[in-house]
Amino acid sequence: MSKFNKIGTDGVRQGDSLDIFDQGSAQLQEKNAPLADRMRPRSLDQFEGQKHLLDKGRALRAIIESKNIPSLIFWGPPGTGKTSLAQIIASSTESHFISFSAVLSGVKEIREVIRTARDQLSYHRRRTILFVDEIHRFNKAQQDSFLPHVEKGTIILIGATTENPSFEVTSPLLSRCQVFVLKMLAEDEMREIILRALKDSERGFGSLKVVLEEDALSFLARFSFGDARAALNALETAVLSLSMEKDGARKVTIESVKEAMQKRSILYDKSGEEHYNLISAFIKSMRGSDPDAALYYLARMIDGGEDPLFIARRMVIFASEDIGNADPQALSVAVSAMQAFDFVGMPEGWIPLAQAATYLASASKSNASYQGYLSAKEDVEKKGPLPVPFHLRNPVTPLMKKEGYGQGYQYPHSFPGHHVKEDYLPDKLKGSRYYKPDGEGYEKKILEYLNMLRKEKR
């Protein structure tokens, strides 16, 4: 057995020709493989979904049909066909295929793969497609180790990732690959995949008498959330857990499908792109005064395992940034919700968070204080540390008093209306306006009051 073949137990699979014993072992392994693995499409005609990439005239199909395959990155949700596409490409181009798991392997195994790829090129005149599943799990050094071999053409790299490659794949490697985005499978596509597995006598359940009720099929197609692997795994569990009836049939009901699926976590990664997508959608829904959308994204994050205190902190920031003085109560609501969650915890802690989210979404909006600060900061950066006017300085020592600190300061509470005509900005900034309330909510009263004071000053 070659050194490379030994790597197989560590997650590397290679496509060399097999002797009679290996063929028997491979057939047995395929027979005992999970349904989702057995039902992988073997050609583009069998492939379901991704029509935006694989319909006639589309970019990826044109590349595959040309048999001139560049290095590729497939980015998409689980169960959308990334591995199957790589296998179809290898088969259609008669390439040597190596499947490589980023979870199980490292640089040592990469070197072994490269040696095998060189042998394939030298002795068999056959190019090697190296498929790296979950390529985002490789660190920078591991990813960079592919670069010279991709550039020389020793391997055609096909990487699969559920994470945004812009963040997870190094720039040098990304620049040498074409990125194709796979979409979540639609419900009708899921139904087709499930029905095909029921009809296929060679690889699926066609040799069994399986009756899948319509409501069970609909539930399975809908609540697998576009993940074909999850749907087929649930179908297999449901079928194999049923005993045959008198007529030899296995009747799959919606109850048996629900039991097989249990509760499946909605796609969410607290450290990945979906984390940023959902918190962004949550904030923008509140900013757009849509409490329904805000509740939906709040539920998505909590159901996906997001830290609720992270959500609460974002609402505190939002209350000041996007509502501000249009509704001064908003900040109190947000802070109270954060404190309430910290006090109550889960599972009931979502209740004060939901209250705060709906209040913030429904409140009057103003970012005047936020924008005012940015304008003031811009003057600080442009004009530097301008001296504080002497009348505003506190004369805490005799020397400071002698120098004129505090001279001429007028105490507002000593005047009618607790206001005095005075300038407080440095001389070079007199007349500057940073805070510009737009008259929304409570800021309408603030604007009226400030306009009155400014009129008196004029």
C-alpha positions in Angstrom: 0.0 0.0 0.0 1.4 3.4 -0.9 2.1 6.1 1.6 -0.7 8.2 0.1 -3.3 5.4 0.5 -2.5 5.3 4.2 -3.8 8.9 4.5 -7.2 7.7 3.6 -8.1 7.1 7.2 -7.4 10.8 7.9 -10.0 12.1 5.5 -8.3 11.9 2.1 -9.9 9.8 -0.6 -8.3 9.2 -4.0 -9.6 7.9 -7.3 -7.0 5.5 -8.6 -8.1 2.3 -10.4 -8.8 -0.5 -7.9 -8.0 -4.2 -8.0 -10.7 -6.8 -7.6 -10.5 -6.8 -3.8 -10.6 -3.0 -3.6 -13.5 -3.0 -6.0 -15.5 -5.3 -3.8 -14.6 -3.2 -0.7 -15.6 0.0 -2.5 -19.0 -1.6 -3.6 -19.6 -2.7 0.0 -18.7 0.7 1.3 -21.1 2.4 -1.2 -23.9 0.0 -0.3 -23.5 0.8 3.4 -23.1 4.5 2.9 -25.8 6.9 4.1 -28.6 7.6 1.7 -27.4 11.2 1.2 -24.0 9.9 0.0 -25.5 7.1 -2.2 -27.9 9.6 -3.9 -25.2 12.1 -5.0 -25.8 13.1 -8.6 -23.3 11.6 -11.0 -23.8 14.1 -13.8 -25.1 17.6 -14.4 -28.3 16.2 -15.7 -29.0 14.6 -12.4 -28.0 17.7 -10.4 -30.9 19.5 -8.8 -30.8 23.2 -8.1 -28.2 26.0 -8.8 -29.8 26.8 -12.1 -28.1 30.3 -12.0 -24.8 28.4 -12.4 -25.6 25.3 -14.3 -28.4 26.1 -16.9 -27.3 26.1 -20.5 -25.1 29.1 -21.2 -24.3 29.8 -17.5 -20.7 30.4 -16.5 -20.0 27.3 -14.4 -21.7 24.9 -16.9 -19.7 26.5 -19.7 -16.4 25.9 -17.7 -17.3 22.3 -17.0 -18.3 21.5 -20.6 -15.0 23.2 -21.9 -13.1 20.7 -19.6 -10.7 23.6 -19.0 -11.2 23.8 -15.2 -9.6 26.6 -13.2 -9.2 26.5 -9.4 -12.6 27.1 -7.8 -14.2 28.1 -4.6 -17.8 27.0 -3.9 -19.5 29.1 -1.3 -22.9 28.2 0.0 -25.1 26.7 2.7 -24.8 23.1 3.8 -26.4 20.5 1.6 -26.5 22.5 -1.6 -24.2 20.3 -3.7 -20.7 21.6 -3.3 -19.1 18.2 -2.9 -21.3 16.6 -5.6 -20.3 19.4 -8.1 -16.6 18.8 -7.4 -17.1 15.0 -8.0 -19.0 15.6 -11.2 -16.3 18.0 -12.5 -13.6 15.4 -11.8 -15.7 12.7 -13.5 -16.5 14.7 -16.6 -12.9 15.8 -17.1 -11.5 12.3 -16.3 -9.3 13.9 -13.6 -7.8 12.2 -10.6 -9.9 13.2 -7.7 -8.8 13.6 -4.1 -11.2 14.6 -1.4 -9.5 16.3 1.5 -11.0 17.4 4.8 -9.6 20.6 6.4 -10.9 19.3 9.7 -8.8 16.2 9.7 -5.6 17.1 7.8 -2.7 19.5 7.8 0.4 20.6 5.9 2.0 17.1 6.1 -1.0 15.5 4.4 -1.0 18.4 1.8 2.6 17.5 0.9 1.6 13.9 0.4 -1.2 14.9 -1.8 1.1 17.1 -4.0 3.5 14.1 -4.5 0.6 12.0 -5.6 -0.6 14.7 -8.0 2.8 15.0 -9.5 2.9 11.3 -10.1 -0.5 11.4 -11.8 0.7 14.1 -14.1 4.0 12.5 -14.9 3.0 8.8 -15.3 -0.7 9.0 -16.3 -0.9 12.4 -18.0 -3.8 13.1 -15.7 -4.5 16.2 -13.8 -5.6 16.1 -10.2 -8.6 17.8 -8.7 -8.0 18.4 -5.0 -11.3 19.0 -3.3 -10.9 20.7 0.1 -14.0 20.6 2.2 -14.5 23.4 4.8 -11.4 25.2 3.4 -12.1 28.1 5.8 -10.9 25.9 8.6 -7.4 26.0 7.3 -5.2 28.7 8.8 -3.3 31.2 6.6 -0.1 29.1 6.4 -2.0 26.0 5.4 -3.9 27.9 2.7 -0.8 29.5 1.4 0.9 26.1 1.1 -1.5 25.5 -1.9 -0.3 28.6 -3.8 2.7 27.4 -5.7 1.0 24.1 -6.7 -2.1 26.0 -8.0 0.1 28.4 -10.0 2.2 25.6 -11.5 -0.9 23.6 -12.4 0.1 20.6 -10.3 -3.4 20.6 -8.8 -6.8 22.1 -9.6 -8.0 23.3 -6.3 -11.7 23.2 -5.5 -12.5 24.5 -2.1 -15.9 24.4 -0.4 -17.0 26.7 2.4 -20.1 27.8 4.2 -18.3 31.0 5.2 -17.8 34.2 3.2 -14.5 33.5 1.4 -13.8 37.3 1.4 -13.1 36.9 5.2 -12.1 33.2 5.5 -9.8 32.6 2.4 -6.5 34.4 2.1 -6.3 37.1 -0.5 -3.5 35.4 -2.5 -5.4 32.1 -2.8 -8.7 33.8 -3.5 -7.2 35.8 -6.3 -6.2 32.5 -8.0 -9.6 31.0 -7.8 -13.0 31.7 -9.3 -15.7 32.0 -6.7 -19.2 30.6 -7.4 -22.0 31.2 -4.9 -24.5 28.3 -4.4 -28.0 29.1 -3.2 -30.2 27.4 -0.7 -32.3 24.8 -2.5 -35.9 25.8 -3.1 -38.8 23.7 -1.8 -39.7 22.3 -5.2 -36.1 21.2 -5.7 -36.0 19.6 -2.3 -39.2 17.6 -3.2 -37.6 16.4 -6.4 -34.5 15.1 -4.6 -36.6 13.3 -2.0 -38.9 11.7 -4.6 -35.9 10.6 -6.6 -34.5 8.8 -3.6 -37.8 7.0 -3.1 -37.9 5.9 -6.8 -34.2 4.9 -7.3 -33.9 1.1 -7.0 -30.1 1.0 -7.2 -29.1 3.6 -4.7 -32.3 4.7 -3.0 -35.5 3.1 -1.6 -37.0 2.0 -4.9 -36.6 -1.6 -4.0 -38.6 -1.1 -0.8 -42.3 -0.4 -0.8 -42.1 3.1 0.8 -45.2 5.3 0.9 -44.5 8.9 1.8 -47.6 10.8 2.7 -48.0 14.2 1.0 -48.0 16.2 4.2 -44.9 14.3 5.3 -43.2 15.1 2.0 -44.1 18.8 2.3 -42.9 19.0 5.8 -39.6 17.3 5.0 -39.0 19.6 2.0 -39.9 22.8 3.8 -38.2 22.2 7.2 -34.9 20.9 5.9 -34.3 24.6 5.0 -32.8 23.9 1.6 -30.3 21.3 2.9 -30.6 18.2 0.8 -28.3 16.2 3.1 -30.5 16.9 6.1 -33.6 16.0 4.2 -32.2 12.6 3.0 -30.8 11.8 6.4 -34.2 12.4 8.0 -35.9 10.4 5.3 -33.5 7.5 5.8 -34.0 7.6 9.6 -37.8 7.7 9.2 -37.9 4.8 6.7 -35.5 2.5 8.6 -37.2 3.1 11.9 -40.6 1.8 10.5 -41.7 -1.8 10.6 -43.3 -3.2 7.5 -47.1 -3.5 7.3 -48.9 -6.6 6.2 -48.6 -5.7 2.6 -44.9 -5.1 2.9 -45.2 -1.3 2.8 -43.4 1.2 5.0 -45.8 4.1 5.5 -43.9 7.4 6.3 -46.2 9.9 8.1 -45.6 13.4 9.1 -45.2 12.2 12.7 -42.4 9.8 11.8 -40.7 12.6 9.8 -40.9 15.0 12.7 -39.5 12.4 15.0 -36.6 11.7 12.6 -35.8 15.4 12.2 -36.2 16.4 15.9 -35.3 20.1 16.2 -32.8 21.2 13.6 -30.8 24.3 14.4 -31.4 27.1 11.9 -28.3 28.1 9.9 -26.3 30.4 12.1 -22.7 30.8 13.1 -22.0 33.2 15.9 -18.5 33.9 14.6 -19.3 33.9 10.9 -20.9 36.0 8.3 -24.5 35.1 9.3 -23.8 36.7 12.7 -23.1 40.0 11.0 -25.9 39.6 8.5 -28.6 39.1 11.2 -27.5 41.8 13.6 -27.3 44.2 10.6 -30.8 43.2 9.6 -32.1 43.6 13.2 -30.6 47.1 13.6 -31.9 48.2 10.1 -35.4 46.9 10.8 -35.6 48.9 14.1 -34.2 51.9 12.3 -36.8 51.5 9.6 -39.5 51.4 12.3 -40.5 47.8 11.5 -41.2 46.0 14.8 -42.3 42.8 13.0 -39.0 42.4 11.1 -37.1 43.3 14.3 -38.8 40.5 16.2 -38.1 38.0 13.4 -34.4 38.7 13.4 -34.3 38.7 17.2 -35.9 35.2 17.2 -33.4 34.1 14.5 -30.5 35.2 16.6 -31.7 33.8 19.9 -32.8 30.5 18.2 -29.3 30.2 16.6 -27.6 30.6 20.0 -26.4 34.2 19.8 -25.4 35.7 23.1 -28.5 37.7 24.2 -26.3 40.3 26.0 -24.6 41.1 22.7 -28.1 41.8 21.3 -29.0 43.9 24.3 -25.8 46.0 24.0 -26.5 46.7 20.4 -30.0 47.9 21.4 -28.5 50.3 24.0 -26.2 51.7 21.3 -29.2 51.9 18.8 -31.3 53.8 21.4 -28.7 56.6 21.5 -27.5 56.6 17.9 -30.8 56.3 16.0 -33.5 57.6 18.5 -31.6 59.9 20.7 -33.6 62.8 22.1 -36.5 62.2 19.8 -37.5 59.8 22.6 -35.2 60.1 25.6 -37.1 57.2 27.2 -35.7 54.8 24.6 -32.2 54.6 26.2 -33.8 53.8 29.6 -35.9 51.0 28.0 -32.8 49.5 26.3 -30.7 49.7 29.4 -33.5 48.3 31.6 -34.0 45.4 29.1 -30.2 44.6 29.3 -30.3 44.6 33.1 -33.6 42.6 33.1 -32.0 39.9 30.9 -28.9 39.8 33.1 -31.2 39.4 36.1 -33.7 36.9 34.7 -31.5 34.9 32.2 -32.9 32.3 29.8 -35.3 30.8 29.0 -37.5 33.8 29.8 -34.9 36.5 29.1 -36.1 37.0 25.5 -39.3 38.6 26.9 -37.7 41.9 28.0 -35.5 41.9 24.8 -38.6 41.6 22.7 -40.3 44.4 24.5 -37.3 46.7 24.0 -36.9 45.7 20.3 -40.6 46.6 19.6 -40.3 49.9 21.6 -37.2 51.0 19.8 -38.6 50.0 16.4 -41.8 52.0 17.1 -40.2 55.1 18.6 -39.6 58.4 16.9 -36.2 58.5 15.2 -33.4 61.0 15.3 -29.6 60.7 14.9 -29.0 64.4 15.5 -27.0 63.9 18.7 -24.9 61.2 17.0 -24.3 63.4 13.9 -23.6 66.4 16.2 -20.9 64.5 18.0 -19.2 63.5 14.6 -19.3 67.1 13.5 -17.8 68.4 16.7 -15.1 65.6 16.4 -14.3 66.7 12.9 -13.6 70.3 14.2 -11.4 68.9 16.9 -9.4 67.0 14.4 -9.2 69.9 11.9 -8.6 72.8 14.3 -6.8 71.1 17.1 -7.1 71.7 20.8 -8.4 75.3 20.8 -8.0 77.1 24.2 -11.0 77.1 26.5 -12.3 80.7 26.9 -11.0 82.2 30.2 -14.5 82.9 31.6 -15.3 79.1 31.5 -12.1 78.0 33.3 -12.3 77.2 37.0 -10.0 79.3 39.2 -9.0 76.6 41.7 -5.7 78.4 42.8 -4.9 82.0 43.5 -2.5 82.1 40.6 -5.2 80.9 38.2 -7.6 83.6 39.6 -4.9 86.2 39.1 -4.5 85.1 35.4 -8.2 85.8 34.8 -9.6 82.3 35.1 -13.4 82.5 35.6 -13.6 86.2 35.2 -16.8 87.4 33.6 -18.6 84.0 34.0 -22.4 84.4 34.4 -24.2 81.8 36.5 -27.4 80.9 34.4 -29.4 80.1 37.5 -29.1 83.7 38.6 -31.0 84.9 35.6 -34.7 84.6 34.6 -35.5 81.4 32.8 -32.1 79.9 34.0 -30.5 81.3 30.9 -28.0 83.9 30.0 -26.7 85.3 26.7 -23.2 83.9 26.7 -20.8 82.2 24.3 -19.3 78.9 25.4 -17.4 77.7 22.3 -13.8 78.8 21.6 -13.5 82.1 19.7 -12.6 80.3 16.4 -15.8 78.2 16.6 -18.3 80.9 17.6 -21.7 80.3 15.9 -20.9 76.7 15.0 -23.9 74.4 15.1 -23.3 70.7 15.8 -26.6 69.5 17.3 -29.4 70.1 14.8 -32.7 68.5 16.1 -35.0 67.7 13.2 -38.3 68.1 15.1 -39.1 64.4 15.5 -40.8 63.3 18.7 -39.6 65.0 21.8 -36.9 66.8 19.8 -39.7 69.0 18.5 -39.8 70.6 21.9 -36.1 70.8 22.1 -35.9 72.5 18.8 -38.5 75.1 19.8 -36.6 75.8 23.0 -33.2 76.2 21.4 -34.7 78.4 18.6 -36.1 80.6 21.3 -32.8 80.9 23.1 -30.9 81.6 19.9 -33.4 84.3 19.0 -32.9 86.0 22.3 -29.1 85.8 21.9 -29.4 87.5 18.5 
